[in-house]
Structure formats: C-alpha cells, structure tokens
Amino acid sequence: MSDATGQTALDTFPRLLMHHARVRPERPAMREKEYGIWQTYNWAEVAENVRAIACGLAQLGFKRGDRLAVIGDNRPRLYWSVAACQCLGGIPVMLYQDAVAQEMAYVLQDAEIRFAVVEDQEQVDKMLEILPEVPFLEHVVYDDPRGMRHYTQTLLMGLDELQEMGRIHDRNQGDFLDGEIAKGATDDISVMLYTSGTTGKPKGVCQTHGAFISAAQGGKEFDRLTDREDILSYLPMAWVGDHLFSFAQAMVAGFTINCPESGETVMTDLREIGPTYYFAPPRIFEGLLTQVMIRMEDAGWIKRKLFHHFMEVARRCGAEILDGKPVSAGDRLQYWLGNLLVYGPLKNVLGMSRIRVAYTAGAAIGPDLFRFYRSIGINLKQLYGQTETCAYVCLQPDGQIKLDSVGKPAPYVEVRLADNGEILVKGPMLLKAYYKRPDATAESINAEGYFMTGDAGFFDEDGHLKIIDRAKDVGKLTDGSMFAPNYIENKLKFFQHIKEAVAFGNGRDFVTAFINIDLEAVGNWAERKGLAYSGYTDLAQQPTVYELIREGVEKVNAELAADPMMSASQIRRFLVLHKELDADDGELTRTRKVRRNFISERYGVLIDALYEGRKEQYIETPVKYEDGREGKITATLRIEEAKTFPSRAARQAA
Amino acid sequence: MMMNEVAQTESAAAGGRRIGDVILDLQNISLSFGGVKALTNISFNVREHEIRAIIGPNGAGKSSMLNVINGVYHPQEGRIVFHGEERKEMEPYMAASQNIARTFQNIALFKGMSVLDNIMTGRHMKMNCGLLSHVLYWGKAQREEIEHRKKVEEVIDFLEIQSIRKTPVGRLPYGLQKRVELARALAAEPSLLLLDEPMAGMNVEEKQDMCRFILDVNDQFGTTIVLIEHDMGVVMDISDRVVVLDYGKKIGDGTPDEVKSNPEVIAAYLGTAH
C-alpha cells in the first residue's frame, strides 16, 4: 500500500498517524469527556503527544521489540501510549483492566513486560502487588496522578513527567523518532492481544501492522467508512474488537474516536456523541432493549398504546424498508408516521439517531433483538472473526441481512469448511504466531496455511456462513445424536429473563441445564407481581421464578423439537443457580464466555444431582469479591423437570 | 489542586499527613436546653489536618457538640477559640464564611434539584456578583458561574458521581445522597469539615467507599475533619484521635488505641453491673 504520491508507504500505524497529522491536522482525532465537557484532540495534537510519550519511553530505555503493557479504561493517553510504543518498534500488550492482579501476573510474565503504562492508582496497586512475581518490571507509568502522592517506589512515574521528559528528548534529537518510525516494517508485530483463555492459559496472539491494516482497510471499503465517522470507544482495549474499531480503523480511515467519561456514563455519553458507526456485543443491545421495555411498561397508556402500535408496524415492514425491499404504500405511510412519533425519538434516546453502520459480534444475537433494532431503522449487522484473524472474517453486506447467519467472507478473506464442518480461513489478517508458543501456532494453522477457527458451521444457499457451535464442544448423547451446547444455551439466553445458561449432555442420556436469571428483568417482573425476595439467591429459588424459567425452557424445547438434528437435545431437567456466573470466580472469561470444564468441576455435585433425579441439592460455593477478599455462598437448589416434545420426524412417522 | 493546598513536606511523602497546630479549641463548654443539660463542661481540641472523631451512645450529645462548633447552638458557658481567635456569638452562616462546612445526620439536600444544582449551592458563599447581574447572566456573572461550575466538576470527578450529575437527588439511593451531601460540603472548599454520621444506614460497600473518600479528602486537600460515627470499626480505622461523650460528659479522649482500652469507655458502650 502506498499513498497517491508514492513517497511514503502507509504500511505501519506510526506512518498512518503522521500521515493524518499532515493531511488533516485540524480534524478531531479523539474526544474525551472530562470535567463534564468534551475535550477534543485533533490529529496534529495526537501526533505531538504520541511523539512525546514515545521519546519519553525511549529515554527510559525502551528498545525495539520490547513489550509495553497498557492497562486501563479507554483513555486517549492510553491509546497514545499504544501508538507511541509502535513508533519505537515495540509491541503493545493490552490487559483487561478489571482483571485481578494474579491474572495480570501471568500475562506480564509470559510477555516479559519491562514497561507498563497504567491508568490510575488502582492499577498501580495491582502492579506493586505482583511485583515479586515479575521482577523484570522496571517502569510503571501512570496516567491519573490522583492518590499517587505517597507512593515512593522508584519504578513509578507520572505520564505527565514522562511526556515532559520526552519533549526535551525530542527537542534535542529531533530526527530520532522519525528514524525509528522509518525503521518499522509492515511485517513487524504491531500488537499482541491475549486470547480470553476459554481453554487453558491465555495465549499472546502476535498481529503485524500489515494484518490489522488490511483488516481495517477491508472493513473501510466494505462499509464505505470516511474520516467523518464518529465512534464511541468503550469496550476493553485488550479486546480485539476495540483494537480493530477504535485503533486500526480509526488510523486507516482517519475518523474520530470518543472516550466516555466513566463506565457508568456510557449511555449518556452515547447520546451526546451520537456516533455514526457503532459496535457493541449483543448483551449491550439486549440491556438497552430491556431498559426501553421496562420504561415503556411504566409509561402512560397513550404512550404505551402508541409504542406498541407502531412497533407492530415496524415489525411488519421496518426491516424490509431498511433493506430496500418493496413495501406497500400504506405500510410506508404508517412507518413514516411511526418514525416521526416513536422510532425517531426512541433512536434519539438511545443515542442512535446518526448511526449508519452498527455491528455486533462476540456471541449470538437473539432474532427478536436483532429484528427490533433493524425494524426501527438502525442498520445493525453481524460480523464474525477471532483474535487470531483481527476480528475480521465474515461481514453482513448492506441489504442482505439474515438473522441467523454472519454474512459473507469479507474482502481479501478466503473461507473453507473442513470435512468435520470446522471453519478454515486464510488471508492477510491472519496471526503471525502465538507468542513463544510454536506448538500452538503449528496446531492452529494447517499445512495449506489456513487458520483453524475451531468453530463448526456451514454455508447456506446464498453463500452466507452459519455458525453452530465450537467444533470441539459439539458432542454426542448416548443415543448418538448431536449435542451442541452453545446452540442450546443461546436459544435459552434469547429469553429475556435468562442471563446465562450452561447445558450438559455429552456422553449422557439426555440434556440438562444450569440457568442464571437476569436480576434486572426478573427483579422487575417480581416487583410487578408483588413478589417479596431478599436478594439474588432468594429470588432465584422462588417457585414462581422456576415457573417463569420453565416456560422459557419449554419454549426452547418446542423449537428444538422442530429441528430434526436437534430434537434429542431437549432439556429434560434444569436448575436455577444461586449465584451469578462471574469472571472474577473464573466461571466466565473476561469476554463473558462460559468456561465449561471449570464449571463442570466446580458444580460437579449439581450435575450429579441433575442426572440422579434428585429434587434438590445443597451446595457451598466460594466467591471472590472485587477487592480480592473471599467469601462463601450456600444454598439448597431446587431441581425441576421440563416438558419435552416429540420431534417432528417422529410425529410424521406416527 | 482545588483547595487550600497545603505544602506537604518530605516526611508527608514518606507516609502519613503532617498534623499541625491546634486550630479549634473548645474549653469548658456547657449547653443546656431549659433544665436539660446536653453538654457539661467539655473541653477538647482539633488539630490542623487531623481526622477527629466524636463517639458516644445515643443521646450523648454528639450532634449538639457539632452544632456548637458551627454556631447553631450557643453554649451558656465556655470558650471557643478558632484559629487563635475567641469566638463571640456566631450564626451558622458565619461558620460557612469561616470555611467550616458540614453534612447532616438526616440528609438535608434539595430533593427536587439535580445533583449538579445541589452541589452548586455549596458555592453560594463564594459568589460575589449581585442579584441583578446573576439574573441578567451577563459579563462577570457569566464568567463567575463558569468558574464555579469548574470547581463543582472537579468535586464531581473526585467523588466519582459523574453518572448522576443530572439526576434529581430524590431519585438516588441513600448511600449516593450522602455522597452528594459530602460533595456539596466540599464545593465550599472548607478547611474544617464536620460530618454528622456520614455512614449511617449504609451497606458495607457504601461504607468502604465513604471511608476512602473521607481519607482522600483529608489526604489530597489537607482538610481537617471532625466526624460523628457509630460504626466503631470505621472510627478506629480512620481517625487520628477520638473523643468519647456519654450523657453530655466527656469520658475519654485520645488515640483510637487509648480510647479502646479506657475502662470508662468500655463501660459506657457495653454497660456495667451496678
């Protein structure tokens, strides 16, 4: 890749950054809400700040190939640190900011981190706590000086001082950094992203500048992104999706990223910014919809009537209008009116009035949920990808949206299916290697250079890819029929009162499930029914809540019965867990995926109770609080049966 | 930094604040309402930058003591020396102008106003423009308002309540209302902060948060804090010195450890066999 003049190839991120600083210095590159006001940094300022951080790091002794840990919320200065590290030919390693210290220790050791840039006192404390385990950690630079006054450790330094030091360095040796940027090559590793560790210890995925730039470039062409887009950066920086959307694509397309004030203000900030390009995992869309529905329940009857009437109209024709399909004039008129009275104001409240393209990924999205957003005119689409492929394999093209597929292979990407249904991909966005794990690298890339995703799926008649489950999770019941736990769990989770579910059945006679209730949704339901409860555990064990959940389970069973492949997987027995599955207790990954093996070990007694036909089971569960203390939750869980349905194939035979 | 930033010495950086001279000295205070003696001959002092706790069973006179300090009650006997000057008859608004701010046992916020507006009221003493120019909101008044809003935003940031900035106070849970009340007191940039049961009715997590904020305020801004609290664990953890009242009399005074081992204090709290 080279720009029009052919002078400098824009094939690394530092070169892209300097390019934007030259071409569009006055355009906003980043905004951050601070002290209640959106502060804007244009591309020239960003480049200047990145220079200062880079020179400061160099002054501290940061060398080419060194790894820099970056830990914190989405703060402009942390993004700058990532860019600064790349300028020096280093490799940024982002960590999940809410991880406990011990989890961080593993990554710091694995990546042999000497330098870390962290957000605040909380993260500094974690670094100091694990210091004995990572003796090679030389410098910890913090962004926010609040509460740092009494820290005397010599390895600590404020980012302000580092930048000041860097500016002096840059004045003295003005050509140093340009030299370093010139040394960078497109095949250099630009970033290391740790896999969430659904299976085993996390692995560092090494991605080159070229890989992320081509993934970003492909996405930019696919959705015709310009430098006028606005995006809200609020998902963890350590997650590949954020790195692609908030960093790589912003660098390639030159658009603006916006950092929220704090985790709790994201909704307000979203409304103030009104992004044109938006990314969120399904659970966020789900949370928004739940909130809207709850508030509509409390609204006056005129508003409620209006809302339900026009939502019905939207359900009928909204998605079709968005896809440009033919719709009768009457429906069009109704939809136009609905847009004026309901959809428009609703989108405004959600902060989605300006959205051109919105994506969701990371987990399956419920068909009702997906249809809701599309029907009110939000161009929500799905994509499919992994950390190893820069989150870029399949995208849904505008106007060709199917609820249960993830779309077509993206530009430059080749997708193939193995004999066992596993999805194989090839393209410029593939990982270079797993860090220090040649065995894992060799295992995941086959002889022909295809990356083995580990997901099972198939192409439908229009060439859209459908994902069923993790290839290795797909098991068999004792009668030999297929058991795809994720598929079942996702169906359960589409029910608004169910937050998480874990299905069991591999090598068993029938399928059983653990259910986690959604506290907000069930709590609200309980309030409306006048049901008294003292807390999560109590609510979860109420007989009426079991009734409610059973309804959902039986609906899923009915759906499963309709699918000849899946009808044997109907859930016979289930229980509602007494505590929420939590990443802090190791039950979920940081990206909120269920850690199946860990859960089956931890709750072994419950699984036995499910299969032994018991009516209830006592359990003690150790839990870890956010401040690191440990406690215990005890409960006696009820176990109930759910109705199953004869499969369609069997009915036809009879 | 926003408040009367105190130059911290090297020793402060090595841990612990530097506790300064006595700034508030209460000598032989007696207060009665008709025949009821609320406080009897109480003397104690407060040093600069310290966290001073007043504890005691219900009805011991703790809140009366706080009300004496900020001028709500006028003791019949005794002297109050604040910053080296003996205090004459004083009204509460004068306390505010002397950089004394307080929070209340029963939250005293404007329930219908937003968090932001409530905190803005804490800036009232610092506003200099006249009524007319505020009504016109032009020139100096506008500049002043922006300046005050900036301070308020700093307090909001400090107490991490950005997400409720525009929420009416009445809609907030109790623990957050307490935090808003603290924010309003802080907005006045006090040098002496009086907290009347800042943690009453809170759950463990809210108490932890509040403790951290009190320590942070004391540490970052050097604010002297006098607090009344029932939770002994909290008091013993965060305060430098504790004064113990019982039936309007002082029965103990000293560091948390000294107070804990004082037999009279133990008797007042646990009761003795008569």
HADDOCK unambig.tbl for C-alpha pairs under 7 A between the chains (distance, minus, plus):
assign (segid A and resid 35 and name CA) (segid B and resid 153 and name CA) 5.05 0.50 0.50
assign (segid A and resid 35 and name CA) (segid B and resid 154 and name CA) 6.28 0.50 0.50
assign (segid A and resid 35 and name CA) (segid B and resid 157 and name CA) 6.54 0.50 0.50
assign (segid A and resid 36 and name CA) (segid B and resid 153 and name CA) 6.51 0.50 0.50
assign (segid A and resid 149 and name CA) (segid B and resid 13 and name CA) 6.65 0.50 0.50
assign (segid A and resid 150 and name CA) (segid B and resid 13 and name CA) 4.82 0.50 0.50
assign (segid A and resid 150 and name CA) (segid B and resid 14 and name CA) 6.33 0.50 0.50
assign (segid A and resid 150 and name CA) (segid B and resid 15 and name CA) 5.82 0.50 0.50
assign (segid A and resid 264 and name CA) (segid B and resid 163 and name CA) 5.64 0.50 0.50
assign (segid A and resid 265 and name CA) (segid B and resid 162 and name CA) 6.95 0.50 0.50
assign (segid A and resid 265 and name CA) (segid B and resid 163 and name CA) 4.77 0.50 0.50
